């Protein structure tokens, strides 16, 4: 009986240890406005997921070709805000911008395989994205960014407070560059997203996935 008890304890402890050692998957997103912003070989090499922010400004034929190339290279491609284009491309990846207040929960009834992600800047928008059915929330802006019409940023402390107040998976977005990238390890995130420093990301971002 004692031997059985000791053996059971050892098995339980090994199970707990293996569970702790399993690394959580981390995500890298590139937000793009043009289809030629990044070479697909480069995106595939560093494991980037692409998000097309303004698909309505692009030709549908070009989007279809681009989506096909992404599929061939096993690169996930998200379409932002436009359901019509989402359906025409026959894809399950949908991104909802922070400014988009529409409800999209019905999409999961129409397509149980759909994956919805979105962005937010504050508690109200986080609540909104949860109601919209987002599986991941891009919390922005993490660091100070050189945006002409966008001012202010969260910083590490406020970012962590928000991400720990509301349960869910969070992606850090905004102002991430090589000079401040080391601070990402202090964040409660499952990934990062980039819009301006994508071409340089390959020199320092891969370390993020090795942690």
The 8 nearest C-alpha neighbors of each residue, nearest first, counted from 0:
[[1, 3, 2, 4, 5, 6, 7, 8],
 [0, 2, 4, 3, 5, 6, 7, 8],
 [3, 1, 5, 4, 0, 6, 7, 8],
 [4, 2, 6, 0, 1, 5, 7, 8],
 [3, 5, 1, 7, 2, 6, 0, 8],
 [6, 4, 8, 2, 7, 3, 1, 9],
 [5, 7, 3, 9, 8, 4, 2, 10],
 [8, 6, 4, 10, 5, 9, 3, 11],
 [9, 7, 11, 5, 6, 10, 12, 4],
 [8, 10, 6, 12, 11, 7, 13, 5],
 [11, 9, 7, 13, 8, 12, 14, 6],
 [10, 12, 8, 14, 9, 13, 7, 15],
 [13, 11, 15, 9, 14, 10, 16, 8],
 [12, 14, 16, 10, 15, 11, 17, 9],
 [13, 15, 11, 17, 12, 16, 18, 10],
 [16, 14, 12, 18, 13, 17, 11, 19],
 [17, 15, 13, 19, 18, 14, 12, 20],
 [18, 16, 20, 14, 19, 15, 13, 21],
 [19, 17, 15, 16, 21, 20, 14, 13],
 [18, 20, 16, 17, 21, 15, 22, 14],
 [19, 21, 17, 18, 22, 16, 15, 23],
 [22, 20, 18, 19, 17, 23, 16, 24],
 [23, 21, 20, 24, 19, 210, 18, 25],
 [22, 24, 25, 21, 189, 20, 210, 208],
 [23, 25, 22, 26, 189, 208, 190, 21],
 [26, 24, 190, 189, 208, 23, 27, 207],
 [25, 27, 190, 191, 189, 28, 24, 47],
 [26, 28, 47, 191, 190, 192, 48, 46],
 [29, 27, 192, 48, 47, 49, 193, 191],
 [28, 30, 49, 193, 192, 194, 48, 50],
 [31, 29, 50, 194, 49, 193, 51, 28],
 [30, 32, 51, 33, 50, 52, 29, 194],
 [31, 33, 52, 51, 53, 34, 30, 36],
 [34, 32, 35, 36, 31, 51, 57, 53],
 [33, 35, 36, 32, 31, 65, 37, 62],
 [34, 36, 37, 33, 38, 39, 31, 32],
 [37, 35, 33, 34, 31, 38, 32, 198],
 [38, 36, 35, 39, 42, 41, 198, 34],
 [37, 39, 41, 40, 42, 35, 36, 43],
 [40, 38, 42, 41, 43, 37, 69, 72],
 [41, 39, 43, 38, 42, 44, 72, 37],
 [40, 42, 44, 38, 39, 43, 45, 37],
 [43, 41, 39, 47, 40, 44, 45, 46],
 [42, 44, 46, 40, 41, 45, 39, 47],
 [45, 43, 41, 42, 46, 40, 47, 39],
 [46, 44, 42, 43, 47, 201, 205, 41],
 [45, 47, 43, 44, 42, 48, 27, 74],
 [48, 46, 42, 27, 28, 45, 43, 29],
 [47, 49, 28, 75, 29, 27, 74, 76],
 [48, 50, 76, 29, 28, 30, 77, 75],
 [49, 51, 77, 30, 76, 31, 78, 52],
 [52, 50, 31, 78, 32, 53, 54, 79],
 [53, 51, 79, 32, 50, 31, 54, 30],
 [52, 54, 55, 56, 51, 32, 79, 57],
 [53, 55, 56, 57, 51, 52, 78, 79],
 [54, 56, 57, 53, 81, 58, 84, 59],
 [57, 55, 54, 53, 58, 32, 59, 33],
 [56, 58, 54, 55, 59, 62, 61, 53],
 [59, 57, 61, 60, 62, 56, 55, 54],
 [58, 60, 62, 61, 63, 57, 84, 55],
 [61, 59, 63, 62, 58, 64, 65, 57],
 [62, 60, 64, 58, 59, 63, 65, 57],
 [63, 61, 59, 65, 60, 64, 66, 58],
 [62, 64, 66, 60, 65, 61, 67, 88],
 [65, 63, 67, 61, 62, 66, 68, 60],
 [66, 64, 62, 68, 67, 63, 61, 69],
 [65, 67, 69, 63, 68, 64, 62, 70],
 [66, 68, 70, 64, 65, 69, 63, 71],
 [69, 67, 71, 65, 70, 66, 72, 64],
 [70, 68, 74, 66, 72, 71, 67, 73],
 [69, 71, 73, 67, 72, 68, 74, 66],
 [72, 70, 68, 69, 73, 67, 74, 66],
 [71, 73, 69, 70, 74, 68, 43, 39],
 [74, 72, 70, 71, 69, 75, 43, 68],
 [75, 73, 69, 72, 70, 48, 76, 43],
 [74, 76, 48, 49, 73, 77, 69, 70],
 [75, 77, 49, 50, 48, 74, 92, 78],
 [78, 76, 50, 92, 93, 94, 49, 51],
 [77, 79, 93, 51, 94, 50, 85, 92],
 [80, 78, 94, 52, 95, 81, 93, 51],
 [81, 79, 95, 94, 82, 78, 96, 93],
 [80, 82, 83, 84, 79, 85, 78, 54],
 [83, 81, 85, 84, 86, 80, 93, 79],
 [84, 82, 86, 85, 81, 87, 88, 80],
 [83, 85, 87, 86, 82, 81, 88, 54],
 [86, 84, 82, 88, 83, 87, 90, 78],
 [87, 85, 89, 83, 88, 84, 82, 90],
 [88, 86, 84, 89, 85, 83, 90, 59],
 [87, 89, 85, 86, 90, 84, 63, 66],
 [90, 88, 86, 87, 85, 91, 84, 63],
 [89, 91, 88, 92, 85, 86, 87, 113],
 [90, 92, 113, 114, 112, 93, 89, 85],
 [91, 93, 77, 114, 90, 113, 115, 78],
 [94, 92, 115, 78, 77, 79, 114, 116],
 [93, 95, 79, 116, 117, 78, 115, 77],
 [96, 94, 117, 80, 79, 116, 99, 118],
 [97, 95, 118, 99, 98, 117, 94, 80],
 [96, 98, 118, 119, 99, 95, 124, 117],
 [97, 99, 96, 100, 95, 119, 118, 124],
 [98, 100, 96, 97, 101, 95, 80, 102],
 [101, 99, 98, 102, 127, 97, 131, 96],
 [102, 100, 99, 103, 131, 95, 98, 80],
 [101, 103, 131, 104, 100, 130, 105, 132],
 [102, 104, 105, 131, 106, 101, 132, 107],
 [103, 105, 131, 106, 132, 102, 107, 130],
 [106, 104, 108, 103, 107, 109, 102, 110],
 [107, 105, 109, 108, 104, 103, 110, 113],
 [108, 106, 111, 110, 105, 109, 104, 113],
 [107, 109, 105, 106, 110, 111, 104, 113],
 [108, 110, 106, 107, 105, 111, 113, 112],
 [111, 109, 107, 112, 108, 113, 106, 91],
 [110, 112, 107, 113, 108, 109, 106, 114],
 [113, 111, 110, 91, 114, 107, 92, 109],
 [112, 114, 91, 111, 110, 92, 107, 115],
 [113, 115, 92, 91, 93, 112, 116, 134],
 [116, 114, 133, 93, 94, 134, 92, 113],
 [117, 115, 133, 94, 135, 134, 136, 95],
 [118, 116, 95, 136, 94, 96, 137, 133],
 [117, 119, 137, 97, 136, 96, 138, 95],
 [120, 118, 97, 124, 138, 125, 121, 137],
 [119, 121, 139, 138, 124, 140, 118, 97],
 [120, 122, 124, 123, 119, 125, 161, 138],
 [123, 121, 125, 124, 126, 161, 120, 119],
 [124, 122, 126, 125, 121, 127, 120, 119],
 [123, 125, 127, 119, 126, 121, 122, 128],
 [124, 126, 122, 128, 127, 123, 119, 121],
 [127, 125, 129, 123, 124, 128, 122, 130],
 [126, 128, 124, 130, 125, 129, 131, 123],
 [127, 129, 131, 125, 130, 126, 133, 124],
 [128, 130, 126, 132, 131, 127, 133, 125],
 [131, 129, 127, 132, 128, 126, 104, 133],
 [132, 130, 128, 102, 103, 129, 104, 133],
 [131, 133, 129, 130, 104, 134, 128, 115],
 [134, 132, 116, 115, 135, 129, 128, 131],
 [135, 133, 116, 115, 132, 136, 168, 114],
 [136, 134, 116, 168, 133, 169, 117, 137],
 [135, 137, 169, 117, 118, 116, 170, 138],
 [136, 138, 118, 170, 169, 171, 117, 172],
 [139, 137, 119, 171, 120, 172, 118, 136],
 [140, 138, 172, 120, 141, 173, 119, 137],
 [139, 141, 173, 152, 172, 142, 153, 138],
 [140, 142, 173, 153, 139, 154, 152, 172],
 [143, 141, 174, 152, 154, 173, 140, 144],
 [142, 144, 152, 174, 151, 145, 141, 140],
 [145, 143, 174, 146, 142, 173, 140, 150],
 [144, 146, 147, 143, 174, 149, 150, 148],
 [147, 145, 149, 144, 148, 150, 143, 174],
 [146, 148, 149, 145, 150, 144, 151, 143],
 [149, 147, 146, 150, 145, 151, 144, 143],
 [150, 148, 146, 147, 151, 144, 145, 152],
 [149, 151, 148, 152, 146, 147, 144, 143],
 [150, 152, 143, 149, 153, 140, 144, 142],
 [151, 153, 140, 143, 142, 141, 154, 150],
 [154, 152, 141, 157, 158, 140, 142, 155],
 [153, 155, 141, 142, 156, 157, 152, 158],
 [156, 154, 158, 157, 159, 153, 186, 141],
 [157, 155, 159, 158, 154, 160, 153, 186],
 [156, 158, 160, 159, 153, 155, 154, 161],
 [157, 159, 155, 161, 156, 160, 153, 154],
 [160, 158, 162, 156, 161, 157, 187, 163],
 [159, 161, 157, 163, 158, 162, 164, 156],
 [160, 162, 164, 158, 159, 163, 157, 165],
 [161, 163, 159, 164, 160, 165, 158, 187],
 [164, 162, 160, 161, 165, 159, 166, 187],
 [165, 163, 161, 162, 160, 166, 159, 122],
 [166, 164, 163, 162, 167, 161, 125, 126],
 [167, 165, 163, 164, 162, 168, 169, 161],
 [168, 166, 169, 165, 135, 134, 162, 136],
 [167, 169, 135, 189, 136, 188, 134, 170],
 [170, 168, 136, 188, 135, 189, 137, 167],
 [169, 171, 137, 190, 191, 188, 189, 136],
 [170, 172, 191, 138, 137, 192, 141, 190],
 [173, 171, 139, 192, 140, 141, 138, 137],
 [172, 174, 140, 141, 139, 175, 142, 144],
 [173, 175, 144, 142, 143, 176, 141, 140],
 [176, 174, 173, 180, 179, 142, 193, 172],
 [177, 175, 178, 179, 180, 174, 196, 200],
 [176, 178, 180, 179, 203, 175, 200, 181],
 [179, 177, 176, 180, 181, 175, 182, 203],
 [180, 178, 181, 177, 176, 182, 175, 183],
 [179, 181, 177, 182, 183, 176, 178, 175],
 [182, 180, 183, 179, 184, 178, 177, 185],
 [183, 181, 180, 184, 185, 179, 186, 155],
 [184, 182, 185, 186, 181, 180, 179, 171],
 [183, 185, 182, 186, 181, 207, 180, 187],
 [186, 184, 183, 182, 187, 155, 181, 159],
 [187, 185, 183, 184, 188, 159, 155, 182],
 [186, 188, 159, 162, 185, 189, 163, 169],
 [189, 187, 169, 190, 170, 186, 171, 168],
 [188, 190, 25, 169, 170, 168, 26, 24],
 [191, 189, 26, 170, 25, 188, 27, 171],
 [190, 192, 171, 170, 27, 172, 28, 26],
 [193, 191, 28, 172, 27, 29, 171, 170],
 [192, 194, 29, 197, 30, 195, 172, 28],
 [193, 195, 30, 29, 196, 197, 31, 192],
 [194, 196, 197, 193, 174, 198, 30, 175],
 [197, 195, 199, 198, 194, 200, 176, 193],
 [196, 198, 200, 199, 195, 193, 194, 29],
 [197, 199, 200, 196, 201, 37, 195, 36],
 [200, 198, 197, 201, 196, 202, 203, 177],
 [201, 199, 197, 204, 202, 198, 203, 196],
 [200, 202, 199, 203, 204, 45, 205, 198],
 [201, 203, 200, 199, 204, 205, 177, 198],
 [202, 204, 201, 200, 205, 206, 177, 199],
 [203, 205, 200, 206, 207, 201, 202, 208],
 [206, 204, 207, 208, 203, 45, 201, 209],
 [207, 205, 209, 204, 208, 203, 210, 202],
 [208, 206, 205, 204, 209, 210, 184, 203],
 [207, 209, 206, 205, 210, 25, 204, 24],
 [210, 208, 206, 207, 205, 25, 22, 204],
 [209, 208, 207, 206, 22, 184, 25, 23]]
